[in-house]
């Protein structure tokens, strides 16, 4: 059973940067696409970014295009989310997802104005 553990969340001022990381256990990591999602208080969980199993294809929500970059390292079983020019509306719990069904526990990102 693959498990996902996110890290890197925190509190930063608007305009700042954070880098989230998701570490996966298990030997099947490189077989699956990976994604980042977020959930703000009182809102539904939403898609943020995704990367193909090889890392060659990425996709982003319109709200983060040009500011966030997703990447993965299959030799380390990690997927990162570099977040730049952060805005207060980026405040949420960020979750990584493996394939279609496996979620991490989430990491809190708070952006102050």
N, C-alpha and C positions, 0 to 999 in steps of 0.2 A: 504494500500500500504506500503510495507516494504521499508525503506530507510537505506542506509549504509553510515557510516561516518568513514573514516580512520584517524589515527593519529600515531605519533611516528617517522615520517621521519626526516631527517636532514642531516648534513654534518659530516662525520667521516673519519678518516684516514684508509688506508688499514690495514687490520688485526684487526680492531675494530669490535664492535657489535652494533646492533640496535634491538629494539623490536617494531614491528608495531602492532597496534591494530585496529580492525574493530568492531564498535558497530552497532547493528541492532535494528531498531524499529519494532514493530509489534509482533504478538503472534505466528507466524508460523516459527520462526527461527529454532527450533529444528527439523523441518520436512525436512530440505534441507541440502544437501552437500554444503560446502563452499570452495572457492578457492581464491588463491592469484595469480595475474598475474602482469606482468611488461611491460613497454614500454619505450625503450631507444630512444633518438632522431634519427629520420631517419629510425627507425626499426619498424617492426610489433609488436603488443602486443603478449607476449608469456606466456605460462603457467609456474608457479613457483611451486605451491604446492596446494594440496587439502586435505580435511578431510571429512569423511562421516558424516551423520547427528548425529550419536551417538558418534562420535569421535574415534571409534575403528579402523578405516581404514584410512591410510594416503598414499599419493603419492607425489613424488617429481620429478622435472626435474633433469636430470643427472647433470646439471651444478651446482646444489645447494645441492645435496645429501651429507650428512655428515656435512654440515655447517648450514643449515636452519632447523627449526622445527616448524611445524604448530600445533596448539592446539585450542580447543574451550571450552567455558564454557556456556552450554545451560541455566544455571540458571541466567547468566548475559547477555545473547545474544551477546557474543563477540567471535571473532576468532582472534588469535594472530599469528604473524610470528616472531619467534626469529631468528635473523640472526647473525651468528658468522663468524669470519675470513673473513670479507668482502673484496672484491676485486674491483678495479676500474671498471671492466666490470659489476659489480652489479648496477652501476649507472643507475637509471631509475625512472619513476613514477610508483609506486606500487598501484595496484587496488585490492580491494576485490570484490568477486562475490558471489551472493547467487543463488543457483540453476543454471538455464541456462540463465537467462535473466537480473538479477538485479545487477547493478554495483554501486560501490561507486565513489566518485569524484576524488580519487587518492591522494597519498602523495609522495612528492619528496624525493628520497634517492640519496645522492651524496657521492661518495667515492673518496677521494683524494689519490694520489700515493706518 
